[in-house]
Amino acid sequence: MKLGRTEEAIADLELAEKKDTIGTIAGIADGLGQCKHKIRKYEYALDSFKECIELEPDNIEFRIHRAECYFDMGLYDDSIADLQHALAQN
């Protein structure tokens, strides 16, 4: 992602997502969400983060990533709710 090849990373992650197990799928979906967030495809990023959270609801990192996306979309109440949820689990 840091080399400006975000679109390539998305394609690779989508391919890997189709081949892996549940635990790995959550991590791959998180990577997809982060890539999509970086290129400002916020709605698609939220879809990926939602999948992560459905697969691993206790994973704080996924909530934080979604909160960052909500924040960049101007959805501050949603961002705060995710961060409060993450803090409550910590």
Buried (B, 14 or more C-beta within 10 A) or exposed (E): EEEEEBEEBBEBBBEBBEEEEEEEBBBBBBBBBBBBBBBEBBEBBBBBBBBBBEBBEEBBEBBBBBBBBBBEBEBEEBBEBBBEBBEEEE
